Amino acid sequence: MSRQIDRRAFLRRGAAGAAALAVGPGLLAACSTDEPGAVGKAGSGSSPRSGGTLRAAFVGGGASETLDFFNGPSALDLVRARAWHGTLGNLDPSGPDGVRYGVLKGIDISDDLSAYTLHVRPGVRFTDGSRLTSADVLHSLGALAARSKLPVYRLAAANFDLARARADGDLKVVLPTLRPIADGRLILCQGNFLVVKDGTETFRKGMPSCGPFRLTEFTAGQGSAFERYDDHYGHVPHLDGLELRSIADSTARAGALTGGEIDFAHDLSPVTARTLAGEAKVELAPTKIPYLVGLSFQLNMSAKPFDDPRVREAFKLAVDREAMVRTVFHGNAEIGNDLPSMGFPDYADGIPQRAHDPERARELLKEAGADGTKVQLTTGPETPGMVEMATLFVEDLKKIGVRASVRELPAGQLYADFPAYSALPLAGSYQMPIPALSTYQMNTAGGSPSAFGWKESETDALVTKARAERDQEQAKKLGTRAQRTRWEEGNQVLPVFKPNLNAQAMGVQGIRDDLFEQFPGFSRASLA
């Protein structure tokens, strides 16, 4: 059976196949008969490769999955886009600028921090043969990212004056800043600012792209298939092809891996990961600090009772963080301190660890007249551990007199209607591993919708001052002051940082080399 026919059969199986996997890993036939070692035509960036098709499974967004990654809320939407489109760059703490550039070859910053000059890498070509130019970068940032409903893409418009952005020839883009910033490289090169061709308004199979792979098949909620793009800039992928499957259940993803139906299973639950410890043909590949995911609960300060700082503090003191790490993650996680970005240089690691103090929490609720208050925590299995943590948090809240309950949405639905999500009084969330000041700018500054009612101009000003500081030591001091205010008065309970518990078949290599491990890339991956 040919690979093309087999792939289409896989896409038709869809949800029924995923359900079958939950029963037994051997029930889904392999969707590719490629043998490792097959070699295709090499482009200008050719390097030795293993050939074959790597098959990977992720939690998807069901019918809401979209090729428009600027508005796609699920992890699979971004992973698919990273395989398909070229990125400006990725965060890389070992890089000279803290980043590894992609379709850009570098970014210069003016002495007064008023403008950034993006240098486009010469020779990058789209799959239709056209060259990538400054016009494509301008369109992707100004016309698409700026209109996105997702906070991560609004970062560009929040920091740069995109209305005055201009091309300086075919290979330079000048981005004026809205205010002086020294950390703009860390915003533009987070791995999710991807480039599409100038004029693109709709996303479809067959559209010109400049990522490591060409998209050949896509069915929302089921999967997508790719073939190697031989003229990819920098290097040609080792693989002949890539298949991304949407399998919501962690046990089903693990079953597909042990049954030989896939080669990589993304973000397994701690319980599922433990069952793989004795598998000879499988190895765990958890992400490491600073690439840990912060799991949190957002308290909406626009809604009662969370407009009262005493209530917010009570909810933070109620959490038994050690029990969450021990019970949900079997000790394979870090205790959080209600601040994101653990492990990054600008994280405020000198702030005392918040204690578990249910007695003081009860006193604060009584002082606020909120003892016996009723709350509903809305969450979903967007990443393993979210629902289990919500269940434990609710039990902790009951111990301080709060009448709490959990509302669990299906996988992929928590963020599907982002305005509705950000209006919830109490909601589960997770934070991508990016620097602390970037996280604040993305989620909180200026009363962002994702700030859940937090709007503190003095803290915004401190963060702005820190981000405009070229001296790293002084920037750390200013940033720590801002984070301390968030720690004392903020509306985020962040008890745990957990690794993505990925697993892969023995012999799979190179996935980590693409960086941005929460949303892995596969351009450097190879099969045994």
C-alpha atoms as one frame of an Amber mdcrd trajectory, in Angstrom:
protein
   0.000   0.000   0.000   1.434   3.389  -0.931   2.215   6.041   1.644  -0.328
   8.468   0.149  -3.195   5.971   0.322  -2.179   4.895   3.802  -2.051   8.493
   5.038  -5.518   9.234   3.750  -6.797   6.115   5.425  -5.355   7.399   8.680
  -7.065  10.759   8.296 -10.398   9.080   7.622 -10.083   6.968  10.750  -9.874
  10.102  12.897 -11.603  10.077  16.215 -12.681   6.469  15.876  -9.039   5.441
  15.686  -8.162   7.520  18.740 -10.981   5.910  20.674  -9.740   2.495  19.651
  -6.308   3.331  20.982  -7.814   3.960  24.390  -8.896   0.307  24.388  -5.738
  -1.243  22.993  -2.623   0.020  21.248  -2.658  -2.581  18.516  -6.036  -1.645
  17.075  -4.822   1.214  14.887  -2.854   0.173  11.815   0.347   2.063  11.073
  -0.234   4.923   8.665   3.119   4.835   6.926   5.050   1.978   5.403   8.213
   4.066   4.928  11.361   2.278   5.983  14.056   4.278   7.785  16.937   5.050
   5.497  14.904   6.274   2.529  16.594   9.365   1.105  14.897  12.039  -0.979
  16.298  14.833  -3.159  18.616  17.139  -1.246  18.343  20.916  -1.359  21.016
  23.542  -0.793  21.008  22.922   2.952  21.305  19.150   2.663  22.730  17.072
   5.512  22.798  13.332   6.277  19.379  12.050   7.218  17.688   8.894   8.325
  14.699   9.168   6.036  11.389   7.637   7.022   8.277   9.266   8.433   8.098
  10.189  12.094   4.646   9.844  13.656   3.810  11.969  16.710   0.675  12.308
  18.832  -0.594  15.369  20.713  -3.672  16.623  22.518  -5.564  18.503  19.826
  -8.518  20.833  19.808 -11.052  18.571  18.123 -13.218  20.249  15.506 -11.852
  23.662  16.558  -8.364  22.857  15.231  -7.341  25.312  12.544  -4.565  25.932
  10.054  -4.687  29.596  11.084  -2.104  29.323  13.848  -2.481  33.029  14.679
  -5.864  32.134  16.139  -5.391  28.446  16.973  -5.488  27.906  20.747  -4.368
  24.277  20.986  -0.791  23.041  21.325  -1.224  20.959  18.191  -2.173  24.048
  16.153   1.198  25.615  16.964   3.208  22.406  16.537   1.650  21.933  13.109
   2.451  25.534  12.192   6.076  25.208  13.344   6.529  22.271  10.989   4.932
  24.173   8.125   6.143  27.786   8.424   9.454  29.491   9.093   9.983  31.143
  12.475  11.693  34.461  13.212  13.660  32.638  15.899  13.567  30.642  19.131
  14.620  31.409  22.676  18.064  29.956  23.299  19.768  30.888  26.605  23.070
  29.681  25.140  22.851  32.026  22.138  24.763  35.332  22.018  21.516  37.325
  21.996  19.581  34.793  24.079  17.944  33.528  20.873  18.590  31.286  17.860
  17.526  33.031  14.668  15.377  31.397  12.000  14.342  33.240   8.827  16.147
  36.210  10.334  19.933  36.277  10.469  19.997  38.889  13.233  18.301  41.818
  14.973  19.975  45.158  15.673  18.747  47.573  18.341  19.239  51.334  18.107
  21.287  52.987  20.850  18.233  54.811  22.238  16.092  51.613  22.078  13.624
  53.376  19.782  13.838  50.945  16.859  14.716  47.349  15.989  16.118  46.369
  12.605  15.303  42.823  11.542  17.734  41.373   9.012  16.085  38.767   6.784
  18.241  35.757   5.952  19.106  35.884   2.223  18.022  32.991   0.064  15.005
  31.788   2.060  12.385  30.594  -0.418   8.724  29.699  -0.189   7.519  26.450
  -1.674   6.255  28.309  -4.759   9.842  29.378  -5.500   9.459  33.017  -4.466
  11.986  34.623  -2.115  11.056  35.564   1.437  11.452  39.328   1.830  10.825
  42.090   4.314   7.283  42.467   2.928   6.424  38.966   4.143   7.728  39.702
   7.651   5.804  42.992   7.764   2.580  41.273   6.679   2.953  38.449   9.184
   3.527  40.823  12.100   1.373  43.804  11.158  -1.585  42.296   9.347  -1.875
  38.883  11.023  -0.199  38.718  14.450  -1.591  42.126  15.431  -5.152  40.933
  14.717  -4.805  37.708  16.654  -7.093  37.010  19.602  -4.272  35.170  21.398
  -2.134  37.176  23.854   1.166  35.740  22.654   0.716  37.276  19.192  -0.547
  40.602  20.490   2.915  41.060  22.018   4.169  42.508  18.735   1.540  45.261
  18.662   1.971  45.890  22.395   5.672  46.646  22.004   6.225  47.877  18.461
   4.549  50.640  16.455   3.477  48.381  13.624   1.675  51.229  11.852   5.075
  52.900  11.330   6.993  49.707  10.605   8.671  49.794   7.215  10.802  47.812
   4.846  14.307  49.033   4.167  14.909  47.171   0.954  14.076  43.508   0.514
  16.040  42.197   3.484  15.492  44.697   6.304  12.483  45.534   8.443  12.568
  48.533  10.766  10.244  48.229  13.760   9.885  51.390  15.856   9.203  50.672
  19.520   6.233  52.152  21.360   8.542  52.782  24.326  12.213  51.978  24.899
  12.741  48.224  25.322  15.991  46.267  25.525  14.419  42.787  25.474  12.589
  42.902  22.146  14.620  40.005  20.734  13.149  37.774  23.448   9.656  38.769
  22.305  10.113  38.397  18.560  12.056  35.126  18.844   9.860  33.024  21.123
   9.354  30.331  18.502   5.753  31.216  17.748   6.178  34.277  15.513   6.046
  32.523  12.152   6.186  34.006   8.669   3.732  33.571   5.807   3.721  35.138
   2.366   2.676  38.760   1.932  -1.037  38.989   1.181  -2.009  35.763   2.951
  -5.454  36.056   4.526  -6.660  32.459   4.588  -4.748  29.331   5.555  -5.121
  26.243   3.414  -3.299  23.152   2.228  -1.076  24.038  -0.685  -0.434  27.642
   0.322   3.202  28.787  -0.068   5.236  28.105   3.058   8.891  28.187   4.108
   9.048  25.782   7.038  10.927  22.482   7.113   7.939  20.480   5.817   5.127
  20.886   3.270   1.595  20.166   4.509  -0.052  17.456   2.386  -3.090  16.422
   4.476  -5.141  17.952   7.298  -8.383  16.980   9.024  -9.347  18.894  12.175
  -9.462  16.677  15.240  -7.756  13.794  13.459  -4.342  14.547  12.057  -2.062
  16.082   9.484   0.689  14.817   7.210   3.790  16.487   5.793   6.610  15.807
   3.373  10.115  17.215   3.631  10.755  20.597   1.979  14.057  20.039   0.200
  14.886  23.729  -0.199  14.394  24.631   3.453  16.831  27.308   4.570  19.759
  26.420   6.811  19.312  22.670   6.771  17.060  20.096   5.194  15.180  17.857
   7.651  16.554  14.359   8.143  13.063  12.893   7.811  11.215  12.221   4.564
   7.892  12.953   6.220   6.035  13.806   9.411   2.593  12.845  10.681   0.903
  14.612  13.600  -2.032  12.813  15.181  -4.663  14.292  17.447  -5.166  11.886
  20.374  -6.633  13.545  23.454  -6.240  10.706  25.930  -2.826  10.263  27.575
  -3.239   6.488  27.923  -4.132   6.238  24.254  -1.023   8.190  23.248   1.145
   5.902  25.364  -0.600   2.820  23.958   0.064   3.998  20.424   3.743   4.443
  21.317   4.249   1.047  22.942   2.267  -0.589  20.145   4.605   0.859  17.514
   1.910   3.007  15.913   3.707   6.291  16.693   7.287   7.305  17.441   6.672
  10.262  19.804   3.982  10.892  22.441   3.687  14.443  23.707   2.960  15.500
  27.296   1.812  12.301  28.979   0.156  12.315  32.364   2.430  11.469  35.301
   0.540   8.224  35.936   0.831   7.176  32.298   4.514   8.078  32.147   5.234
   5.862  35.153   3.774   2.866  33.337   6.388   3.267  30.587   9.372   3.001
  32.929   9.945  -0.683  32.162   9.343  -0.510  28.417  12.523  -1.580  26.616
  11.632   0.103  23.325  10.521   3.425  24.823  12.375   6.209  26.613  11.021
   9.180  28.565  12.224  12.599  27.392  10.890  15.148  29.920  11.622  18.820
  29.419  14.030  20.406  31.888  14.216  23.781  33.631  13.645  26.482  32.398
  11.376  24.665  29.933   8.814  23.772  32.598   5.107  24.556  32.397   3.573
  26.634  35.164   0.153  25.333  36.206  -2.005  28.006  37.803  -5.422  29.221
  38.855  -6.576  32.697  37.814  -8.680  34.738  40.268 -10.724  37.354  38.434
 -10.372  40.664  40.267 -13.340  42.022  38.305 -15.630  39.569  40.097 -16.466
  39.093  43.760 -14.988  37.870  46.030 -11.623  38.215  44.243 -11.737  42.002
  44.217 -10.642  41.741  47.861  -6.864  41.179  48.338  -7.542  39.245  51.539
  -9.515  36.658  49.614  -6.786  36.355  47.018  -4.173  35.806  49.721  -6.398
  33.266  51.443  -6.687  31.222  48.243  -2.890  31.245  47.873  -2.326  30.163
  51.475  -4.895  27.384  51.144  -2.889  25.419  48.560  -0.918  22.410  49.747
   1.776  22.676  47.088   3.900  19.789  48.354   0.879  17.495  48.249   0.197
  18.487  44.637   3.769  17.726  43.581   3.749  14.449  45.514   0.246  13.263
  44.588  -0.285  14.488  41.029   3.299  14.378  39.736   4.853  11.681  41.943
   7.553  14.161  42.950   8.570  14.922  39.358   7.775  18.654  39.461   8.882
  21.863  41.160   6.965  23.791  43.819   5.790  27.141  42.476   5.660  30.468
  44.288   2.746  32.162  42.485   5.065  33.676  39.861   5.693  32.364  36.316
   8.983  31.781  34.463  10.967  29.746  36.996  14.517  29.178  35.802  14.802
  32.204  33.505  17.372  34.882  34.430  14.741  37.521  35.245  12.695  35.254
  37.563  12.470  36.700  41.105  14.044  33.768  42.911  14.804  35.797  46.071
  11.164  36.135  47.161  10.299  33.872  50.128   8.363  30.702  49.357   4.703
  31.132  50.241   3.643  28.816  53.048   0.704  26.457  53.287  -1.312  28.091
  56.071  -5.013  27.111  56.045  -5.575  28.609  59.490  -4.469  32.059  58.355
  -6.492  31.589  55.173  -9.655  31.025  57.218  -8.922  34.163  59.253  -8.511
  36.256  56.111 -11.780  34.999  54.642 -13.572  35.854  57.862 -12.034  39.350
  57.912 -13.218  39.861  54.336 -16.714  38.587  55.099 -16.194  35.837  52.559
 -16.251  32.731  54.734 -18.612  30.197  53.196 -18.290  31.839  49.773 -19.286
  29.692  46.781 -16.991  29.373  43.759 -16.744  27.206  40.651 -13.328  26.447
  39.159 -13.430  25.949  35.384 -10.611  23.898  33.893  -9.848  21.257  31.268
  -7.195  18.718  30.260  -5.200  21.183  28.149  -2.035  19.699  29.597  -1.759
  16.708  31.949  -2.189  17.535  35.606  -4.539  20.501  35.172  -7.712  18.655
  36.120  -6.065  16.649  38.923  -4.598  19.839  40.397  -7.978  21.568  40.204
  -9.539  18.670  42.105  -6.963  18.967  44.889  -7.269  22.759  44.977 -11.021
  22.482  45.451 -10.475  20.112  48.367  -7.960  22.567  49.879 -10.519  25.363
  49.525 -13.206  23.302  51.225 -10.876  22.933  54.216 -10.890  26.716  54.710
 -14.666  26.959  54.411 -15.089  27.733  50.715 -17.925  25.938  48.938 -15.895
  25.040  45.865 -16.588  22.812  42.866 -14.873  21.884  39.583 -16.282  22.363
  36.100 -14.257  20.346  33.582 -14.463  21.192  29.878 -13.477  18.741  27.113
  -9.889  18.758  25.830  -9.140  21.737  23.598 -12.158  23.771  24.695 -10.908
  25.803  27.672  -9.357  28.516  25.486 -11.507  28.001  22.368 -13.622  31.087
  23.202 -10.941  33.258  24.754 -13.141  36.266  25.658 -15.501  33.929  27.528
 -12.558  32.231  29.224 -11.036  35.506  30.427 -14.389  36.540  31.942 -14.549
  33.463  34.198 -14.353  34.238  37.934 -11.978  31.326  38.651 -10.146  29.403
  35.927  -7.328  26.928  35.454  -4.444  27.920  33.223  -0.906  27.090  32.176
   2.020  29.328  31.304   4.493  28.783  28.498   8.149  28.806  29.572   9.229
  32.318  28.554  11.043  35.075  30.511   9.207  36.722  33.402   8.997  40.261
  32.030   7.786  38.988  28.659   5.137  36.934  30.456   3.945  40.009  32.353
   3.803  42.049  29.154   1.909  39.298  27.360  -0.664  38.421  29.996  -0.955
  41.279  32.443   0.274  44.740  31.451  -2.266  47.456  30.788  -5.188  45.426
  32.036  -4.904  42.821  29.288  -7.998  40.593  28.932  -5.899  37.669  30.127
  -4.976  39.628  33.283  -8.297  38.625  34.889  -8.919  42.114  36.222  -5.378
  42.952  37.353  -4.646  46.570  36.356  -1.866  48.254  38.304  -0.180  51.148
  36.528   2.644  51.374  39.077   3.625  47.751  38.484   3.318  48.263  34.736
   5.699  51.217  35.053   8.238  49.143  36.990   8.158  46.412  34.359   8.498
  49.015  31.608  11.511  50.532  33.362  13.112  47.110  33.832  12.602  46.227
  30.178  14.242  49.499  29.092  17.331  48.829  31.197  20.404  47.616  29.320
  22.240  46.790  32.565  21.102  43.248  33.393  21.731  43.580  37.125  19.651
  46.744  37.386  16.939  45.224  35.203  16.801  42.208  37.569  16.347  44.492
  40.599  13.511  46.426  38.988  11.866  43.266  37.706  12.058  41.647  41.131
  10.301  44.646  42.703   7.468  44.296  40.189   7.199  40.564  40.770   7.104
  41.049  44.530   4.037  43.254  44.096   2.438  40.547  42.005   3.353  37.978
  44.649   1.801  40.068  47.424  -1.301  41.451  45.723  -1.722  39.496  42.514
  -4.508  37.215  41.352  -2.559  34.155  40.234  -2.153  31.002  42.289   0.746
  29.091  40.718   1.565  26.070  42.886   3.503  23.807  40.478   5.957  23.829
  37.587   5.893  20.536  35.758   7.927  19.125  32.882   6.277  18.022  29.700
   6.530  14.259  30.130   7.241  13.352  26.526   8.117   9.827  25.479   9.631
   8.473  22.301  10.673   5.259  20.653  14.283   4.237  21.224  16.477   5.667
  18.484  14.458   8.838  17.888  16.840  11.782  18.141  17.073  15.521  17.595
  13.644  16.720  18.710  15.108  18.804  21.540  17.495  20.450  19.082  14.598
  22.504  17.700  14.176  24.255  21.092  10.775  25.530  22.361  10.250  22.101
  23.916   6.666  22.651  25.032   5.741  22.853  21.328   8.391  20.607  19.783
   9.679  20.942  16.256  10.895  18.091  14.095  13.193  19.677  11.526  16.262
  18.151  13.228  14.627  14.881  14.272  15.769  11.528  12.956  14.766   7.887
  13.218  17.083   5.003  14.032
